[in-house]
Amino acid sequence: NNIFRLTSIQQELWMSHESLHEKHPGISCGGKFLLHGYPDFKLLSKALKLSLKSHHLLTATLRQSDKGMPFLETGVFPEPDLRFYDIRNKKDSEEALYKILCDFAEEKFEPLGGRLCRFAIVYIDDNRSWFLARYFHLVCDGVAVMAHFHVMSSIYDMVSIDPSAEPEEALTWNNDVIDDTNHIGSSRYQKDIEFYKNYLADLPDERVFTPKPGCVDKIEEVRRLDLHASPESAERIRTLAKNFGGGINRILTAIHALLISRLYDRDKISIQTPVRYGERKNILNVIGHRVNIIPAIIDFNKIETFKDLTGHIDALIRNFTKRVRTPFQHGLRKLSTDLPGNSFIWDTNINYLPKLTDDDSNCLRAKEAHPVTSKYDPVLLGIYIVDGYSENSQLNFDFVYSINHFSENDIRNYMKRIEKVVIQLLENPDKKIEDLDILTDEEIKNIHNWEKGPVMDFQINTITELFDKTAQVYPFNSAICGINGERMDYQSLMERSDSISVWLDSLGIEPGKVVAVLASRHFRLPELILGIMKAGGIYLPVDPEYPLQRI
């Protein structure tokens, strides 16, 4: 009873984990909860241990099988990995907390034989503490993260009154495994595959986002920015969701879609949309990973109004919900491996995490809740909306973004655009999408002031001067990327080209002299070209493939 094979959705997660680069801590999810005051550590440890009995997958490890796909063995780690940090006397507690969060999120999971979850409590001051939780994704999805916190906090209250109390046990994961086995062998599964084959053939053939100037189109580091919608803004979003129906998640998914379509001039986009099976009424039964994250393909050539957009998304969600137990990757593999857009389907996602219970009577009532993410997470732009935890009915927007593609100011402006679109749709629900104003007030002001300022002399710079200025602004950004993964940043390229310029000067190369370079296209060729230009020479490329007589 303690050995479980992976469900189809868990198997897809494992294959995703196997494809991650070596620095990645492992495909995982987590939460951080800001508590009133701080709990008793021994009592918290006991409550957490009892909660693992309710959520028995959290006591598991992965074992490698002879067939390649691992299986889960529960009961291996009945004692929780709970760390304790007291930073109440730290001079800079915020900096200390940030370091703890980074280390906690980026500590590598060793899933084969190792633990699949870890926890920490951080005492900040006499009024606040953070509870941190991180789970290997196979044993917990985002909704289950929230459920486990509520179960653990309820048990904390229970054992603080009666130390001998035992929690109610949750459903066994064996039910999910049996249901998955039956589903994969059914005719419905075959129909789901045909649906996904036809649906995914329409994936966009280009990436939504473009890198910032001087940056490569690659995820090198991901950062987080937590923003709060004001109580007024949150109320407007709730009103808009009520007016259009479908809930807050549908409304914000639609707004996210129209914003990136307008900002990046894309007629067709794909947004990762999580769809979950299983009940939510009894939080004891919200266990494991039951989420199928499916790309929602939206073609704005066929959409005129916001009502059209939300209707299209609702129809997609209904179709996905019918097929939630069939991983969409099963259908994707039936298509050509060089399918356009195949590598772009993970670029952006939006995930809405509502509060699962209104019971705020327990001692560990959370003032705030946020996802715990790593700087290695493979997403260009992810948005997590956490509802119901903040005071004054605020919505927490947690943005996760690639620093090669977005700045912090881009993300703050994005939040302003969401709020601006909501206001316009409340005023005129039938307004065409193309007529919605998505510019921030500051951007409009800059446009109005265009060419109204003082006339200034424009200094014409040479290519080498422009390059050196760029290198000073973005010294460590990638300037050259080779076909074999080589990388040279702007500062290194500037220094190398300067050295070549000095060397050419020592050889007597004067401005206007021709410098022939016998070389094929190569990773190091740009430094030669820049060095010749800095010395004032004229670059003459000579291809080694030319006939000898021509050379």
LUMROSE-746434 format. One record per residue (C-alpha): residue in three letters; x, z, y. Coordinates in steps of 0.2 Angstrom, whole numbers, padded with zeros to 4 digits, always signed. Last residue first. Layout:
residues N
ALAXZY/...
END
This chain:
residues 551
ILE+0216-0264+0178/ARG+0209-0282+0177/GLN+0222-0288+0166/LEU+0220-0273+0154/PRO+0202-0277+0152/TYR+0191-0263+0158/GLU+0186-0249+0146/PRO+0197-0237+0155/ASP+0186-0238+0170/VAL+0194-0237+0187/PRO+0186-0228+0201/LEU+0193-0230+0218/TYR+0191-0215+0229/ILE+0196-0217+0247/GLY+0208-0204+0254/GLY+0205-0191+0268/ALA+0213-0177+0258/LYS+0195-0169+0257/MET+0189-0185+0250/ILE+0202-0186+0236/GLY+0199-0168+0231/LEU+0180-0171+0231/ILE+0182-0186+0219/LEU+0195-0176+0208/GLU+0183-0161+0207/PRO+0169-0172+0202/LEU+0179-0179+0187/ARG+0181-0163+0178/PHE+0165-0165+0167/HIS+0169-0183+0163/ARG+0164-0200+0165/SER+0179-0211+0161/ALA+0196-0210+0170/LEU+0209-0221+0179/VAL+0207-0214+0196/ALA+0213-0225+0211/VAL+0217-0217+0227/VAL+0215-0229+0242/LYS+0223-0223+0258/GLY+0212-0220+0273/PRO+0218-0203+0278/GLU+0235-0200+0271/ILE+0241-0197+0254/GLY+0259-0192+0255/LEU+0262-0184+0238/SER+0261-0166+0246/ASP+0244-0171+0253/LEU+0238-0176+0236/TRP+0242-0159+0229/VAL+0233-0150+0244/SER+0218-0160+0241/ILE+0219-0157+0222/SER+0219-0138+0226/ASP+0205-0139+0237/SER+0195-0148+0224/ARG+0198-0134+0212/GLU+0193-0121+0224/MET+0177-0130+0229/LEU+0172-0133+0211/SER+0175-0114+0206/GLN+0165-0109+0221/TYR+0151-0121+0217/ASP+0149-0115+0199/MET+0156-0124+0183/ARG+0146-0125+0167/GLU+0151-0133+0150/GLY+0136-0134+0138/ASN+0142-0149+0128/ILE+0134-0162+0140/GLY+0142-0154+0155/CYS+0133-0144+0169/ILE+0140-0146+0186/ALA+0136-0136+0202/SER+0129-0120+0194/ASN+0125-0106+0206/PHE+0139-0094+0209/PRO+0144-0098+0226/TYR+0127-0103+0233/VAL+0128-0101+0252/GLN+0147-0103+0253/ALA+0147-0118+0240/THR+0133-0126+0251/LYS+0144-0125+0266/ASP+0159-0132+0256/PHE+0148-0147+0250/LEU+0141-0151+0268/GLU+0159-0151+0274/THR+0165-0162+0260/ILE+0150-0174+0263/THR+0155-0175+0282/ASN+0144-0166+0294/ILE+0135-0174+0309/GLN+0131-0160+0322/PHE+0114-0161+0329/ASP+0112-0155+0347/MET+0098-0144+0350/VAL+0081-0147+0359/PRO+0072-0131+0361/GLY+0056-0127+0351/LYS+0040-0137+0350/GLU+0046-0149+0337/TRP+0036-0140+0323/ASN+0028-0125+0331/HIS+0011-0129+0323/ILE+0020-0132+0306/ASN+0029-0115+0307/LYS+0012-0106+0311/ILE+0004-0114+0296/GLU+0018-0108+0285/GLU+0017-0090+0292/ASP-0002-0090+0289/THR+0001-0095+0271/LEU-0003-0112+0265/ILE-0016-0115+0251/ASP-0030-0122+0261/LEU-0044-0128+0249/ASP-0049-0146+0252/GLU-0042-0154+0237/ILE-0051-0141+0226/LYS-0068-0146+0233/LYS-0078-0133+0241/ASP-0094-0128+0231/PRO-0091-0109+0232/ASN-0090-0109+0251/GLU-0086-0092+0259/LEU-0082-0084+0243/LEU-0071-0099+0238/GLN-0062-0098+0254/ILE-0058-0079+0253/VAL-0052-0081+0235/VAL-0040-0095+0240/LYS-0032-0085+0253/GLU-0029-0070+0241/ILE-0021-0081+0228/ARG-0010-0089+0242/LYS-0004-0072+0248/MET+0001-0068+0230/TYR+0011-0084+0229/ASN+0019-0080+0246/ARG+0026-0064+0238/ILE+0032-0074+0223/ASP+0041-0088+0234/ASN+0049-0074+0244/GLU+0056-0066+0228/SER+0064-0083+0225/PHE+0059-0095+0212/HIS+0066-0108+0200/ASN+0083-0103+0195/ILE+0078-0085+0197/SER+0066-0087+0183/TYR+0050-0077+0186/VAL+0040-0062+0179/PHE+0026-0057+0191/ASP+0016-0040+0188/PHE+0000-0041+0198/ASN-0008-0024+0198/LEU-0027-0024+0203/GLN-0033-0010+0214/SER-0049+0000+0211/ASN-0044+0013+0224/GLU-0032+0022+0212/SER-0022+0011+0199/TYR-0027+0011+0181/GLY-0042-0001+0179/ASP-0034-0018+0178/VAL-0017-0025+0174/ILE-0014-0043+0179/TYR+0002-0050+0170/ILE+0009-0066+0178/GLY+0023-0076+0170/LEU+0033-0089+0179/LEU+0048-0098+0171/VAL+0047-0089+0154/PRO+0059-0086+0140/ASP+0062-0067+0143/TYR+0080-0063+0145/LYS+0078-0052+0161/SER+0067-0041+0150/THR+0049-0035+0152/VAL+0040-0019+0152/PRO+0021-0022+0156/HIS+0014-0011+0170/ALA+0002+0004+0170/GLU-0002+0015+0185/LYS-0010+0032+0188/ALA-0010+0036+0169/ARG-0020+0050+0163/LEU-0008+0060+0151/CYS-0018+0077+0153/ASN-0034+0069+0146/SER-0050+0068+0156/ASP-0048+0050+0161/ASP-0059+0042+0148/ASP-0064+0025+0155/THR-0057+0016+0140/LEU-0048+0000+0136/LYS-0041-0003+0154/PRO-0040-0022+0156/LEU-0025-0033+0153/TYR-0026-0050+0160/ASN-0012-0062+0155/ILE-0006-0078+0164/ASN+0007-0090+0157/THR+0020-0102+0163/ASP+0034-0113+0156/TRP+0029-0111+0137/ILE+0022-0128+0134/PHE+0036-0137+0142/SER+0047-0141+0127/ASN+0033-0150+0118/GLY+0029-0160+0134/PRO+0032-0177+0127/LEU+0030-0176+0108/ASP+0048-0179+0100/THR+0043-0170+0084/SER+0028-0181+0082/LEU+0012-0172+0078/LYS+0008-0162+0063/ARG+0019-0148+0069/LEU+0008-0146+0084/GLY-0007-0142+0073/HIS+0002-0128+0064/GLN+0009-0122+0081/PHE-0009-0119+0087/PRO-0009-0104+0075/THR-0026-0103+0066/ARG-0034-0086+0067/VAL-0040-0090+0085/ARG-0050-0106+0080/LYS-0067-0102+0087/THR-0059-0092+0101/PHE-0049-0107+0106/ASN-0064-0118+0107/ARG-0073-0105+0118/ILE-0057-0103+0128/LEU-0057-0121+0131/ALA-0075-0122+0137/ASP-0072-0107+0149/ILE-0057-0116+0156/HIS-0067-0132+0159/GLY-0081-0122+0167/THR-0069-0113+0178/LEU-0062-0130+0184/ASP-0079-0138+0187/LYS-0084-0123+0197/PHE-0068-0124+0207/THR-0073-0142+0212/GLU-0067-0159+0208/ILE-0060-0159+0190/LYS-0056-0175+0180/ASN-0040-0180+0189/PHE-0036-0162+0188/ASP-0031-0163+0170/ILE-0030-0145+0163/ILE-0022-0141+0146/ALA-0023-0123+0140/PRO-0008-0120+0129/ILE-0013-0107+0116/ILE-0006-0089+0114/ASN-0014-0083+0097/VAL-0015-0064+0099/ARG-0018-0052+0084/HIS-0002-0042+0084/GLY-0004-0025+0077/ILE-0018-0012+0081/VAL-0034-0011+0091/ASN-0043-0002+0077/LEU-0040+0016+0085/ILE-0046+0009+0101/ASN-0064+0007+0095/LYS-0073-0005+0106/ARG-0059-0018+0106/GLU-0063-0027+0090/GLY-0052-0041+0082/TYR-0046-0058+0088/ARG-0036-0061+0103/VAL-0034-0077+0114/PRO-0019-0078+0126/THR-0018-0093+0137/GLN-0001-0102+0140/ILE-0004-0114+0155/SER-0002-0133+0154/ILE-0003-0145+0168/LYS-0010-0162+0172/ASP-0011-0169+0190/ARG+0005-0161+0196/ASP+0009-0161+0214/TYR+0020-0145+0213/LEU+0011-0134+0225/ARG-0006-0142+0222/SER-0006-0141+0203/ILE+0003-0124+0203/LEU-0011-0117+0214/LEU-0025-0125+0205/ALA-0019-0118+0188/HIS-0016-0100+0195/ILE-0033-0100+0203/ALA-0041-0105+0186/THR-0032-0092+0177/LEU-0037-0079+0190/ILE-0055-0084+0188/ARG-0055-0084+0169/ASN-0046-0067+0168/ILE-0058-0059+0181/GLY-0073-0062+0170/GLY-0083-0078+0164/GLY-0096-0078+0178/PHE-0094-0088+0194/ASN-0102-0076+0206/LYS-0096-0060+0196/ALA-0078-0067+0196/LEU-0079-0070+0214/THR-0085-0052+0217/ARG-0071-0045+0207/ILE-0058-0055+0216/ARG-0066-0049+0233/GLU-0065-0031+0227/ALA-0047-0033+0222/SER-0043-0040+0240/GLU-0052-0025+0248/PRO-0043-0013+0237/SER-0027-0021+0241/ALA-0019-0032+0227/HIS-0004-0023+0221/LEU+0013-0032+0218/ASP+0026-0029+0205/LEU+0041-0041+0205/ARG+0051-0044+0189/ARG+0066-0054+0186/VAL+0072-0068+0173/GLU+0089-0074+0171/GLU+0097-0090+0165/ILE+0081-0101+0162/LYS+0086-0119+0164/ASP+0083-0133+0177/VAL+0100-0130+0185/CYS+0101-0122+0203/GLY+0109-0130+0218/PRO+0092-0132+0227/LYS+0078-0122+0218/PRO+0073-0128+0201/THR+0057-0139+0198/PHE+0041-0132+0190/VAL+0028-0141+0180/ARG+0039-0149+0167/GLU+0034-0167+0162/ASP+0024-0175+0148/PRO+0009-0165+0149/LEU+0000-0161+0132/ASP-0013-0173+0127/ALA-0008-0174+0109/LEU-0011-0156+0109/TYR-0030-0158+0107/ASN-0031-0171+0094/LYS-0018-0162+0082/TYR-0026-0145+0087/PHE-0044-0150+0082/GLU-0037-0158+0066/ILE-0028-0141+0062/ASP-0044-0132+0065/LYS-0054-0143+0053/GLN-0041-0139+0040/TYR-0042-0120+0043/ARG-0061-0121+0042/SER-0059-0129+0024/SER-0052-0112+0018/GLY-0035-0108+0011/ILE-0027-0102+0027/HIS-0043-0092+0031/ASN-0042-0082+0014/THR-0024-0078+0017/ASP-0027-0072+0035/ASP-0042-0062+0030/ILE-0031-0053+0016/VAL-0017-0050+0028/ASP-0029-0043+0042/ASN-0037-0031+0030/ASN-0020-0025+0024/TRP-0016-0020+0041/THR-0025-0003+0037/LEU-0039+0002+0049/ALA-0035+0017+0060/GLU-0034+0035+0054/GLU-0043+0049+0063/PRO-0030+0061+0071/GLU-0025+0078+0063/ALA-0027+0095+0072/SER-0015+0109+0067/PRO-0009+0112+0085/ASP-0027+0114+0091/ILE-0029+0114+0110/SER-0012+0105+0115/VAL-0014+0096+0098/MET-0030+0087+0105/ASP-0024+0083+0122/TYR-0009+0075+0116/ILE-0019+0066+0103/SER-0029+0058+0117/SER-0013+0053+0125/MET-0007+0045+0109/VAL-0023+0035+0107/HIS-0023+0029+0125/PHE-0005+0024+0124/HIS-0008+0015+0108/ALA-0023+0005+0115/MET-0013-0001+0130/VAL+0001-0008+0119/ALA-0012-0015+0107/VAL-0019-0025+0121/GLY-0001-0032+0124/ASP+0003-0036+0106/CYS+0010-0024+0093/VAL+0019-0025+0076/LEU+0026-0043+0077/HIS+0030-0041+0095/PHE+0044-0028+0092/TYR+0038-0014+0103/ARG+0044-0005+0119/ALA+0036+0010+0127/LEU+0040+0020+0142/PHE+0031+0035+0149/TRP+0035+0038+0168/SER+0034+0055+0177/ARG+0027+0061+0193/ASN+0022+0076+0203/ASP+0037+0088+0200/ASP+0049+0074+0201/ILE+0055+0058+0192/TYR+0054+0065+0174/VAL+0057+0050+0162/ILE+0049+0049+0145/ALA+0055+0037+0132/PHE+0049+0026+0118/ARG+0055+0015+0104/CYS+0047+0002+0092/LEU+0052-0009+0078/ARG+0065+0002+0070/GLY+0079-0006+0060/GLY+0080-0014+0042/LEU+0078-0032+0048/PRO+0071-0029+0066/GLU+0087-0025+0075/PHE+0080-0024+0092/LYS+0092-0026+0106/GLU+0092-0014+0121/GLU+0086-0025+0136/ALA+0070-0016+0140/PHE+0077+0002+0139/ASP+0093-0003+0148/CYS+0084-0011+0162/LEU+0071+0003+0163/ILE+0085+0017+0163/LYS+0094+0007+0177/TYR+0079+0006+0188/LEU+0075+0024+0186/ALA+0092+0029+0192/GLU+0091+0018+0207/GLU+0074+0025+0211/SER+0081+0043+0208/ASP+0094+0041+0221/LYS+0102+0058+0224/LYS+0097+0063+0206/ASN+0090+0080+0204/ARG+0073+0075+0196/ILE+0082+0062+0185/ASP+0077+0070+0169/TYR+0078+0057+0154/PHE+0071+0060+0137/ARG+0071+0047+0123/LEU+0058+0046+0109/ASP+0062+0036+0093/PRO+0047+0042+0083/GLU+0048+0051+0066/PRO+0038+0041+0052/PHE+0052+0028+0051/VAL+0051+0019+0034/GLY+0032+0022+0032/THR+0028+0004+0033/GLU+0037-0010+0025/LEU+0034-0027+0033/PHE+0039-0044+0025/PRO+0052-0057+0029/MET+0050-0076+0028/GLY+0065-0083+0018/LYS+0058-0085+0001/ASP+0069-0071-0007/SER+0062-0058+0005/GLN+0070-0050+0020/ARG+0063-0033+0024/LEU+0056-0029+0041/THR+0053-0011+0047/ALA+0038-0001+0048/THR+0033+0016+0057/LEU+0024+0006+0071/LEU+0014-0003+0058/HIS+0005+0014+0054/HIS-0005+0015+0070/SER-0014+0030+0066/LYS+0001+0038+0058/LEU+0011+0033+0072/SER-0001+0042+0084/LEU+0004+0058+0074/LYS+0022+0056+0079/LEU+0018+0052+0097/ALA+0007+0068+0098/LYS+0022+0078+0091/SER+0034+0071+0103/LEU+0023+0074+0117/LEU+0021+0092+0113/LYS+0039+0094+0112/PHE+0042+0085+0128/ASP+0029+0095+0138/PRO+0021+0082+0149/TYR+0026+0078+0167/GLY+0015+0078+0183/HIS+0002+0064+0185/LEU+0009+0050+0174/LEU+0015+0032+0178/PHE+0014+0021+0162/LYS+0027+0009+0157/GLY+0022-0004+0144/GLY+0029-0015+0131/CYS+0032-0032+0123/SER+0045-0040+0111/ILE+0054-0055+0105/GLY+0071-0048+0103/PRO+0084-0041+0114/HIS+0090-0059+0120/LYS+0109-0060+0121/GLU+0110-0070+0105/HIS+0099-0084+0110/LEU+0082-0085+0103/SER+0077-0096+0089/GLU+0075-0083+0076/HIS+0062-0074+0087/SER+0052-0089+0089/MET+0052-0090+0070/TRP+0046-0072+0069/LEU+0032-0075+0081/GLU+0026-0090+0071/GLN+0026-0079+0056/GLN+0016-0065+0065/ILE+0002-0078+0069/SER+0002-0083+0051/THR+0000-0065+0045/LEU+0016-0057+0039/ARG+0017-0050+0021/PHE+0013-0031+0020/ILE+0021-0018+0009/ASN+0015+0000+0012/ASN+0000+0000+0000/
END
